[in-house]
Amino acid sequence: IQGEDNSCEFITKYRSCRRQVRERSGEADHHEGMSSDDELTPTEVTEFQKSKDNVLEDSRKIFEDVHADFCDIRKILLKFQEWKEKFPDSYCDAYISFCLPKLLNPLIRAQLISWNPLEQNFMELEKMPWFRAIEEFSDAKNISETK
């Protein structure tokens, strides 16, 4: 613990010294928290990318042994919509509106593993297929309730 205190103290003094040098030189482009000290080394970047690739590869295998009807959110929601239309009392008694979030959660999470909103070309949540499927199901639910 004593070593950790010394390293924190060293880093604080180092940053303070660099700040004073920047102020004297008139360097105005620096933003706090954007120091090159915080950047990852090439080795760390390579290790991170390798780890990320392994996770993404494993995530693709999660549902490979599941029938397509049970790992596609749109198909699942269509089954529930059919149930609601054919047997509304049973559907209501089963409290499906409370069950759907828990049922769809693992499927949505698996699709969001590779999603990174900090990347330049990320897809907005509202444009993702699972989001649109849920949105359509919700609209269909509202339409059938008004009938």
C-alpha positions in Angstrom: 0.0 0.0 0.0 2.8 2.3 0.8 4.2 1.8 -2.8 0.8 2.7 -4.3 0.8 5.9 -2.3 4.2 6.8 -3.6 3.3 6.0 -7.2 0.2 8.1 -7.0 2.2 10.9 -5.4 4.8 10.6 -8.2 2.1 10.7 -10.9 0.5 13.8 -9.3 3.8 15.6 -9.1 4.7 14.6 -12.7 1.4 15.9 -14.1 1.7 19.1 -12.0 5.2 19.7 -13.4 4.0 19.1 -17.0 1.1 21.5 -16.4 3.4 24.2 -15.3 5.7 23.7 -18.3 2.6 23.9 -20.6 1.5 27.1 -18.9 4.9 28.7 -19.3 5.1 27.8 -22.9 1.6 29.0 -23.7 0.4 25.7 -25.0 -3.4 26.1 -25.1 -4.4 23.0 -27.0 -4.1 20.7 -24.0 -7.3 19.3 -22.5 -7.3 17.7 -19.0 -7.7 13.9 -19.2 -6.4 13.8 -22.8 -2.8 13.2 -21.9 -0.7 10.8 -23.9 0.3 9.2 -20.5 -3.2 7.6 -20.5 -2.8 5.9 -23.9 -2.3 2.2 -24.2 1.0 0.7 -25.4 1.0 -1.2 -28.7 1.3 -4.5 -26.7 -1.8 -3.6 -24.6 -3.7 -2.7 -27.7 -2.8 -6.0 -29.4 -3.8 -8.0 -26.3 -7.1 -6.1 -26.0 -7.9 -6.6 -29.6 -7.1 -10.4 -29.3 -9.3 -10.6 -26.2 -12.1 -8.7 -27.9 -11.9 -11.0 -31.0 -12.1 -14.1 -28.7 -15.2 -12.7 -26.9 -16.9 -11.9 -30.2 -16.1 -15.3 -31.7 -17.5 -17.0 -28.5 -20.6 -14.9 -28.7 -21.4 -16.1 -32.2 -21.5 -19.6 -30.9 -24.0 -19.0 -28.1 -27.1 -19.8 -30.1 -25.7 -22.0 -32.8 -27.5 -25.1 -31.4 -30.8 -23.3 -31.0 -33.6 -23.6 -33.5 -34.0 -20.4 -35.6 -37.6 -19.9 -34.3 -36.2 -19.5 -30.8 -33.2 -17.2 -31.3 -34.8 -14.6 -33.7 -36.6 -11.9 -31.7 -39.0 -11.1 -34.6 -40.1 -14.8 -34.9 -40.6 -15.0 -31.1 -42.7 -11.9 -31.0 -44.8 -13.2 -33.9 -45.6 -16.3 -31.9 -46.7 -14.2 -29.0 -48.7 -11.9 -31.3 -50.5 -15.0 -32.7 -51.2 -16.3 -29.1 -52.6 -12.9 -28.1 -54.9 -12.8 -31.1 -56.1 -16.4 -30.9 -56.4 -16.7 -27.1 -56.5 -13.3 -25.5 -57.7 -14.5 -22.1 -54.9 -17.0 -21.8 -52.3 -14.5 -23.0 -53.5 -12.0 -20.4 -53.6 -14.5 -17.6 -50.0 -15.5 -18.3 -48.8 -12.0 -17.7 -46.8 -12.0 -20.9 -46.0 -8.3 -20.8 -44.0 -9.1 -17.6 -42.3 -12.1 -19.1 -41.1 -10.7 -22.5 -38.3 -8.5 -21.2 -36.8 -11.4 -19.3 -37.2 -13.7 -22.3 -35.7 -11.3 -24.8 -32.9 -10.1 -22.6 -30.3 -12.7 -23.4 -31.0 -12.4 -27.1 -30.6 -8.6 -27.1 -27.5 -8.8 -24.9 -25.9 -11.2 -27.3 -26.6 -8.8 -30.2 -25.2 -5.9 -28.2 -21.8 -7.5 -27.4 -20.1 -6.0 -30.4 -22.0 -2.7 -30.2 -19.8 0.3 -29.3 -21.4 3.7 -29.3 -17.9 5.3 -29.1 -16.9 4.1 -32.6 -17.5 6.4 -35.5 -19.7 4.1 -37.5 -21.8 2.7 -34.8 -25.4 1.7 -35.5 -28.0 3.6 -33.4 -30.1 1.4 -31.1 -33.3 2.5 -32.8 -32.1 1.2 -36.2 -31.2 -2.3 -34.9 -33.4 -5.1 -36.1 -34.3 -6.3 -32.6 -35.3 -2.8 -31.6 -37.6 -2.4 -34.7 -39.1 -5.8 -34.0 -40.0 -4.9 -30.4 -41.3 -1.5 -31.6 -43.5 -3.2 -34.3 -44.8 -5.7 -31.7 -45.6 -2.8 -29.3 -47.5 -1.0 -32.0 -49.4 -4.2 -33.0 -50.2 -4.6 -29.3 -51.7 -1.1 -29.1 -53.6 -1.6 -32.3 -55.2 -4.8 -31.2 -56.1 -3.3 -27.8 -58.0 -0.4 -29.5 -60.1 -3.0 -31.4 
